[in-house]
Amino acid sequence: MSLSPPLARPARAVAAAFLSGALCLGTLGATATSASAAEPVAGARTSGDSLFPNVGNGGYDVKHYDLDIAWTPGAPVATASTIAATAKITATADAPLSEFSLDFEGLTVESITVNDAPASWTRDVDAAATKYKLIITPATPVEGEFTTVITYSGSPVTHIDPDGSREGWIAGDDGATAVNEPVGAMTWYPVNNSLKDKAKYDIKLTIPRLMDGETMAAASNGTLHSKTRNGALETWHWRQPNQMVPYLSMVSIGKYEVRESVVELESGTYRDWTFLDSAMTTTQRNTTLASLAQTQDIMRWMESRFGPYPGVATGAVVDRINVGYALETQDRSFYQNSVSRGTLIHEIAHQWFGNAVSPTDWSDLWLNEGMGDYAPRAYNLASGTTTTTPETAYFNSWNASAPTSAQWQVPLAGFTDPAILFNYVYGRGGMTFEALRTIVGDEAWFEILRTWVAENNGSDASTADFVALANRVSGKDVRPVLNPWLYGTVKPAWPSKWNLSAAADATGPVAAGDTVVHTLTAQNTGKVALGGQTVTVDVADLVDDARLGALPAELANLGGTLRWTIPATAAGASATVSFPATVKESSSGGTVGLTTSSSALGSFCLTCSVSTAIADQDDAWTLGLSADPLPGDVETGDEITYSVAAKNTAVHPLRDATAEIDLSDVLDDASVVSLGDGLELDGTTLRWSVPRVSSGQTARADFTVLVEAESDASLRISAAPGTAGGSGEPTLTHTVGLKPLGPAPVPVVSGTGRVGTVLTASAGTWPAGTALTYQWSVGGAPVAGATGSTYRLAPKDVGRVVTVAVTGAKAGWAPVTKVSKPLKVAPGLLTRTPRPFQSGLPKVGRTLKVNPGRWDSGVTLSYRWYRGSKAIKGATKKSYKLTKADRGQRIRVKVTARKTGYATVVKYTPRSAKVIK
């Protein structure tokens, strides 16, 4: 929104007649939607907005509004005109709704259907609370996608906001215009008037083709889908395929000159429909046309800063009507009387900030209007219209504003009074954006803006979302600076901005004993004084090869890093600090250098690192070789790991040394399977780039070869230094012994693995002429005499692991032993497990006996008598004398069979007849 001068929403006396609790009852229907298993609930009558809690609704998501509005002029037009309209609203509900509500102010509802079935409705109105609810009860609950059709008519009202300004349907002498920020959409169609519920639109406006002999036109959002004549009437059908929040919907009816053109942008070609009031004065018309001629240039610049244009068309509606402000209605902004250049830039910027990305809550409005205020200043600078930067303009405004100014007394985001909705979101919003740009820099600033639109296009986002994005994109925590601007109730500090750089007084190689002086500079490029910010200086590379000299008081040595506390430094001035470092006698090659950084917001590193080369001194180092296994016999298939070592015997670090290892004799009979860091194989030569080695220290690198030769081969390896100062040419030799016999399969053991059963070893297929021997082991210990291909499992083996080792031997080959997979021995299973039975008369005083039947030899039996399901205390023998306690009960016996190494078996006798007296 752009406000007519002065830059504040006009405060007007509000004469409102409050209709509280008005009820209108519609008809009941019988057509049902599909039933849902969930219990239906009433949709919320709020969207949770902090400033307008009674506007917006919950429980459903509108997907599409199809509005068909016929406007009939009255006499006079400004007060007696009417509309007859139908609103078809397609929405979805995740859970079944027994009722739901829309926002609808004024006008008369004639009928409502939900999914083609008549529905009942009531209206709940409290003007003082900005509550205008149309509550709809469908014939049966709705869930999933559902369609509501509402027919209504009457003379639309103009909504008066808490600040006294006018919005919604505003009638004029030749028609009407509807602009809806923040809640006016409900004056001309039933709507979920929520910032969080965007939808697509089709808007059809039927109007007279002529009035008083002049051509009439009807403007709205998006693209002109069709224009259809029907006698003296004409229907303008506008289509908005993008998501649009209700407050950005717009209609305007009047005597307009319609101008059509195109705008060519990087993202594509867009049609421009512009509507100019035929009653504009010559001055208004000339001003407007001069401004609109710059539309394409403005949009191209904004695409380069904010990303692709998010709309489907563009244009303007210029009406001589008493609204009091311009408004960024989606694609096609509304302007009162004429279009100034600054207002045009402001409203076009809103197509990205406010339209593509809408605020989540009306207390987040600064996200819209702050950028609307910022963009004209930035574009005017870029286009050469001004030389004043936004930074200077906003700083001057901040500097001229007293701490007692009203704009600092309430938070910019999260304020609670709707009457001040538009009071401070422009200037303070723009200052807040500039404060962010100041602390993150232009590159991160524009990346934040582009990402904001790209990630949230077609949706809504909050102040907290914006701050989180700024943190993520900039890589900094911007909250210490930004939060006082957003949430504070005192005048926030203007953030500092400064460039950090480092330099050294030496430009060429320095020798041992030379001193290099390093200088740090903090250049204040901002609008306020510096002082107290800290710079971290990483001197790890410097102190490796140099000794720090005396440090000035403002530099603290923290061990490996220095900390510089910047003194008070006026805007435009610079602060510096210098310190010496002397190259160590042991240093050769490499560099002395440092890296600077600061976590202070508003700091930007120009030259973060500086280094000076150190002249080379003569190297001295020795080369060595070792191997695992040690030189000697190896077999085919063995791996040999070699280690090459370089020991630095000079007083300075060894740098850039190389060595070469000759593998020509090795690669005939082996292959390289792994190379350590710094090793590279070139043909039969292995080259080693030795890493930096401190004086007296040793560097190593490993490589591994796989022996592939038959027996009697010799593997000889030698190494030699590749750079000056190296000494030693070590050699190592391994001899390949007998080749292991193969193929040698792993034996497979078959059998149940239970005690008392036999395991059989299958040796697999060995080379012809191989002699095989077997050895069975239990619990890892060989079993004496168990050297056949079978083994009977004994009771002592239960629970232990059995394996068999098969050894193959053949002349001329190294014998090979293969061991089977371990098999855990399970308990044996008894073979004879008869069911026991009872004998004897079940009568008190008589004795019952159990006959267990014939079991396997070695089995031990135990007994337990049961009365019903309960064990009888002490009854553990083969017989049991019945007592009075047994009367009327059935008796049975549990027989338990146990044998060492075998699974225990439990059997029950059948239950006896009931015990008699």
C-alpha positions, 0 to 999 in steps of 0.5 A, spaced: 500 500 500 502 507 498 499 512 502 496 519 499 500 525 502 501 525 508 504 518 508 499 516 513 492 512 513 487 518 514 484 518 520 477 519 519 471 519 524 467 513 524 460 513 524 458 506 525 451 502 526 453 496 530 449 490 529 450 485 534 448 478 534 443 479 528 441 472 525 438 470 518 435 463 518 436 460 511 433 453 508 434 446 510 436 441 505 437 433 505 442 432 500 448 429 504 456 428 503 459 422 504 459 420 511 466 420 515 468 415 520 471 421 524 466 425 529 464 432 525 466 438 528 464 445 527 470 449 523 473 455 527 471 462 526 478 465 527 484 464 523 488 466 529 490 473 527 493 477 533 490 484 530 483 481 527 482 475 531 474 475 529 476 475 521 478 469 518 476 462 519 479 455 520 477 447 518 478 448 511 482 450 505 479 454 500 482 452 493 478 457 488 473 462 488 468 463 482 465 470 483 459 472 478 457 479 479 452 483 476 452 490 477 446 495 476 447 502 476 442 506 480 440 513 481 445 516 483 450 511 481 454 513 488 449 511 493 443 507 489 447 502 485 446 494 487 449 488 485 446 481 484 452 475 485 453 468 486 460 466 489 462 458 488 467 456 493 471 450 492 475 448 498 477 442 502 477 439 509 481 434 512 476 432 518 469 432 517 465 439 518 458 439 521 459 447 520 463 452 517 464 460 517 465 465 512 466 472 513 461 477 509 459 484 511 452 487 509 449 484 503 443 479 503 444 472 502 438 469 498 440 461 498 446 457 499 448 450 497 453 445 499 455 440 494 448 441 491 444 440 497 441 446 500 444 448 507 442 453 512 445 459 515 446 464 520 449 471 521 453 473 527 455 480 527 459 485 532 461 491 528 465 493 534 469 487 534 470 487 526 466 480 526 461 479 520 460 471 520 456 467 515 455 460 519 453 455 514 451 448 516 451 443 510 445 438 510 450 433 512 458 434 514 463 435 509 470 432 508 475 432 503 473 437 497 466 440 497 463 446 493 459 452 496 454 456 492 452 462 495 447 467 491 447 474 494 445 481 492 444 488 495 448 495 495 455 493 498 457 497 504 464 500 505 468 498 511 471 503 516 477 500 519 480 502 526 484 507 524 478 511 520 480 509 513 475 506 508 476 500 504 472 494 501 467 496 496 467 504 495 462 507 490 463 512 485 459 517 481 461 512 475 461 505 478 465 502 484 472 500 486 473 494 491 480 495 495 481 490 501 487 491 505 486 489 511 479 486 511 475 489 506 474 483 501 468 481 505 464 487 503 463 484 496 463 477 496 463 471 502 470 469 503 475 466 508 478 473 509 485 470 512 492 471 510 493 464 511 488 461 506 490 463 499 486 461 493 485 461 485 480 466 482 475 467 477 471 473 477 466 475 472 463 482 472 457 484 468 456 491 467 452 496 462 457 497 456 455 504 456 453 509 461 451 516 459 454 515 452 461 513 455 464 506 454 464 502 461 469 497 463 470 492 469 477 491 471 480 485 476 486 481 477 490 476 473 489 476 465 482 477 461 480 471 460 474 473 455 469 479 454 462 477 452 456 482 450 449 480 451 445 486 448 446 492 452 451 488 457 458 486 457 461 481 462 468 481 463 471 475 465 478 475 469 482 469 471 487 469 477 491 462 476 496 464 481 495 463 489 492 470 491 490 472 498 483 475 499 485 482 501 489 483 494 483 481 490 480 487 486 474 490 482 473 496 479 467 499 474 467 505 471 468 509 465 475 507 463 480 508 457 483 501 457 490 501 454 493 494 452 501 492 451 506 488 453 512 488 458 518 484 456 522 481 462 528 476 463 522 471 465 518 472 459 513 476 456 507 479 460 500 482 458 499 489 461 492 491 462 491 499 464 485 502 466 485 510 466 479 514 468 476 518 463 475 524 468 482 524 469 485 531 468 490 533 463 496 534 468 493 527 472 493 523 465 500 526 463 503 524 470 500 517 470 503 516 462 510 518 464 510 514 470 507 508 467 512 508 461 517 506 466 514 500 468 518 495 464 525 498 466 522 498 473 520 491 473 527 489 469 531 492 475 526 488 480 527 481 477 535 482 477 534 484 485 528 479 487 528 474 482 523 472 476 516 476 476 511 472 480 505 475 477 501 473 470 500 480 468 501 487 470 498 494 469 494 499 473 487 501 475 487 509 476 480 511 478 478 518 481 475 516 487 475 517 494 479 512 497 485 515 500 491 511 498 494 506 492 494 499 493 498 493 490 492 489 488 495 483 485 498 483 478 494 490 477 495 495 482 490 500 484 492 508 484 487 514 486 487 520 481 494 519 478 500 515 478 507 518 481 513 514 479 515 513 487 508 510 488 509 506 482 515 503 484 512 502 491 506 498 488 510 494 483 515 492 489 509 489 493 508 484 487 514 480 490 513 482 497 506 482 500 503 479 494 507 473 492 509 472 499 504 475 504 505 476 511 502 470 516 499 475 521 497 483 520 503 484 525 508 482 520 506 487 515 512 491 515 515 485 511 510 488 505 511 496 507 518 496 509 520 493 502 515 498 499 518 504 502 525 501 501 525 499 493 523 506 490 530 509 494 534 503 491 531 504 484 532 511 484 539 510 486 540 505 481 537 509 475 541 515 477 535 519 479 538 520 486 545 520 488 543 519 495 543 512 498 538 508 501 543 507 507 544 515 507 536 517 507 534 512 512 540 514 517 538 521 516 531 519 518 533 515 524 538 521 526 533 526 526 528 522 530 528 523 537 528 517 542 521 519 544 518 519 537 512 515 537 515 510 532 519 507 537 514 506 542 511 500 539 514 494 536 515 494 529 512 486 529 508 483 534 504 490 536 497 489 538 493 495 536 489 495 529 488 502 529 496 503 528 496 498 523 499 502 517 503 508 522 510 505 522 511 499 518 513 504 512 519 508 515 521 504 520 520 497 516 525 500 511 530 502 516 530 495 519 531 492 512 537 497 511 539 495 518 540 488 515 543 490 509 548 494 513 550 488 517 550 482 512 552 486 506 549 487 499 551 480 496 547 476 502 542 482 502 539 480 495 540 473 496 536 473 502 531 477 498 531 472 492 531 466 497 525 469 501 521 470 494 523 463 491 522 459 497 515 462 499 512 464 493 504 463 493 504 462 501 505 466 507 511 467 512 512 471 518 517 475 521 520 469 525 521 466 518 524 472 515 529 472 521 531 465 520 532 465 513 537 471 514 541 467 519 541 461 514 543 465 508 548 470 511 551 465 515 551 470 521 546 470 527 543 477 525 538 477 531 542 481 536 542 487 531 535 486 528 531 484 534 531 491 537 528 494 530 523 489 530 521 488 537 524 493 541 520 499 544 526 504 545 530 507 539 534 502 536 542 503 535 544 504 528 549 498 526 556 499 525 559 497 518 567 496 517 572 493 512 577 489 515 584 488 512 591 485 513 598 487 510 605 485 511 611 490 509 615 484 506 613 483 499 619 478 497 622 471 500 625 473 507 631 469 510 632 466 517 632 472 522 628 477 518 623 481 521 616 482 518 611 487 520 604 485 519 598 491 520 591 490 521 586 495 519 579 497 520 576 502 516 569 505 518 565 505 512 558 506 516 555 512 519 556 511 526 563 510 530 566 504 531 569 501 538 569 495 542 569 490 536 574 485 536 578 481 531 581 474 531 588 473 528 590 466 526 597 466 527 598 458 527 602 459 520 606 465 522 609 462 529 611 455 526 616 459 522 617 465 526 617 468 533 612 474 535 615 480 537 613 485 542 605 486 542 602 493 542 597 493 548 590 493 544 593 486 541 592 480 546 596 473 545 591 467 546 596 462 544 595 461 536 591 467 536 591 474 537 585 478 539 585 486 537 580 490 540 578 496 535 579 503 539 574 508 538 574 510 530 569 515 527 565 514 521 570 515 515 576 514 519 580 508 520 584 504 526 590 500 525 595 496 529 602 493 527 606 487 530 613 484 528 615 477 527 622 474 526 623 468 521 626 462 525 633 460 524 630 453 523 625 456 517 626 454 510 621 455 504 614 455 506 611 462 508 609 466 514 602 469 514 596 470 518 588 470 517 584 475 520 576 474 522 571 478 526 564 475 528 562 482 529 555 484 525 557 489 520 564 487 519 567 485 512 573 482 510 577 485 504 584 482 505 583 476 510 589 473 509 596 475 508 603 471 507 610 472 505 615 466 502 621 464 506 627 463 502 629 455 502 635 452 506 639 446 504 635 440 506 638 434 510 634 427 510 635 420 510 630 415 507 628 408 510 624 402 508 621 396 512 616 391 511 611 386 514 612 381 514 619 381 515 624 380 509 624 372 508 619 367 505 612 368 503 607 364 500 602 365 494 596 369 496 600 373 502 600 380 502 606 384 504 605 391 507 612 396 506 613 402 509 617 408 506 620 413 511 623 420 511 627 422 517 629 430 517 636 431 520 636 438 518 634 444 523 629 447 519 622 443 516 623 438 510 618 441 505 617 438 498 622 432 498 620 426 494 623 419 493 622 413 488 621 406 490 623 401 484 618 396 483 620 393 477 622 386 480 616 386 484 611 387 479 613 381 475 610 376 481 606 381 485 601 386 484 599 393 488 593 393 492 593 399 496 597 406 496 598 410 502 597 418 502 602 421 497 604 415 493 603 415 486 605 409 481 608 410 474 609 404 471 614 400 475 616 406 479 612 408 485 613 416 487 612 419 494 611 426 495 614 427 502 609 431 507 612 437 511 617 434 516 619 438 522 626 437 524 628 431 527 621 428 526 620 422 521 614 421 515 612 415 513 607 412 507 605 405 507 603 401 500 601 393 500 602 388 494 599 381 493 604 375 492 602 372 485 608 368 484 609 360 484 614 358 489 622 360 488 620 367 486 624 373 489 621 379 490 626 385 491 624 392 492 629 398 492 628 406 494 632 412 493 631 420 494 628 424 489 630 431 491 637 434 494 639 433 501 636 426 501 641 420 503 640 412 503 638 407 498 635 401 502 633 394 499 628 389 501 627 382 499 622 376 500 622 369 497 616 366 495 615 358 498 611 353 496 604 354 493 598 352 498 594 347 495 588 349 492 582 349 491 581 347 498 573 348 500 571 349 507 568 342 509 560 342 510 557 338 516 550 335 515 546 332 521 541 334 526 546 336 531 542 333 537 545 328 542 545 321 540 545 322 532 551 322 527 554 328 524 557 327 517 563 331 514 563 333 507 570 335 504 568 337 498 572 337 491 580 337 492 585 337 487 586 330 484 591 326 488 590 329 495 590 325 501 585 328 506 585 327 514 579 329 519 579 331 526 573 333 530 573 338 535 568 340 541 568 346 544 575 348 541 579 342 543 580 336 539 576 329 540 581 324 541 580 318 536 575 322 532 579 322 526 573 319 521 568 323 517 563 322 522 562 323 529 556 321 534 554 326 539 555 324 546 551 327 552 557 331 554 557 335 548 550 338 549 551 346 548 558 346 546 560 347 539 563 342 534 567 343 528 571 338 523 578 340 520 579 337 514 587 337 511 589 336 504 596 334 503 599 333 496 606 332 494 609 339 491 604 343 495 603 346 502 598 342 505 592 346 507 587 345 513 580 348 512 575 348 518 567 347 518 562 352 520 561 351 528 555 347 529 552 348 536 550 341 539 542 341 541 539 336 546 537 329 544 530 327 543 527 321 547 524 316 542 519 313 547 514 318 550 508 314 552 502 318 555 501 315 562 494 313 565 491 313 572 488 307 575 483 306 582 477 309 584 476 316 584 473 316 591 475 319 598 479 315 602 481 310 596 488 310 593 490 312 585 496 310 582 499 312 575 502 308 570 507 312 566 508 307 561 515 304 558 520 310 556 527 310 553 533 307 558 536 311 562 530 316 563 529 318 570 521 320 572 518 324 577 511 325 578 506 331 580 499 330 582 494 336 581 487 337 583 484 341 578 489 346 575 493 346 582 498 342 584 497 338 591 502 339 596 507 333 597 503 329 592 510 327 588 509 319 588 507 314 583 500 313 588 496 318 591 490 317 597 484 321 596 482 326 601 476 330 603 479 336 599 479 332 593 471 331 593 468 334 587 475 335 583 478 332 577 485 329 579 491 328 574 498 327 574 504 330 571 510 325 569 516 329 567 522 325 564 529 327 564 535 324 561 542 327 561 544 330 554 536 330 552 530 334 552 526 334 558 519 331 556 512 332 560 506 328 559 499 329 563 495 323 564 487 324 562 483 327 568 479 323 572 472 323 574 470 327 579 472 324 586 466 322 590 464 322 597 
